[in-house]
C-alpha cells in the first residue's frame, strides 16, 4: 500500500513521549534513516502544536520531519530509554470517554528508543 504519512512516538531519557510525523512525500526517505529500537540525536525538524483530536500522546507539541531532518545514531547511552510508553485508563473509566476524541486511550505506544 501507499503511505499516507509516517507517524511515530519518540521517548526520551526522562520517559517523556512526543509524536513525530512526516508527510507522505518524505515518509519512505525517513524510514530508510531510522531503525526501531535505535537511539538518535535528531536535528533539523519543525515543532508544531499537537493535534487537538486523536492525540497518540498527551504532549502539547509534535515534531515534523522532512528530508532535511538528520538522524544521528547514539551508540553510548547514559540513561535507560524505555521501548514502550502506555497511556491506559481504568476499564471503569471507559464510558466517560465516549465521544471524547482528544487523546486515544488504551493504546500501546512504541518509540524509536533503545532495546538495552
Secondary structure, DSSP 8 states (H G I E B T S, - for coil): ---SEEEEEEE-TT--EEEEEEEHHHHHHHHHH--TT--EEEES-EEEE--SSSBSS--SEEEEE-TT-EEEE--S-SS---SEEE----GGGGGGGTT--SB--S-EEE-S----
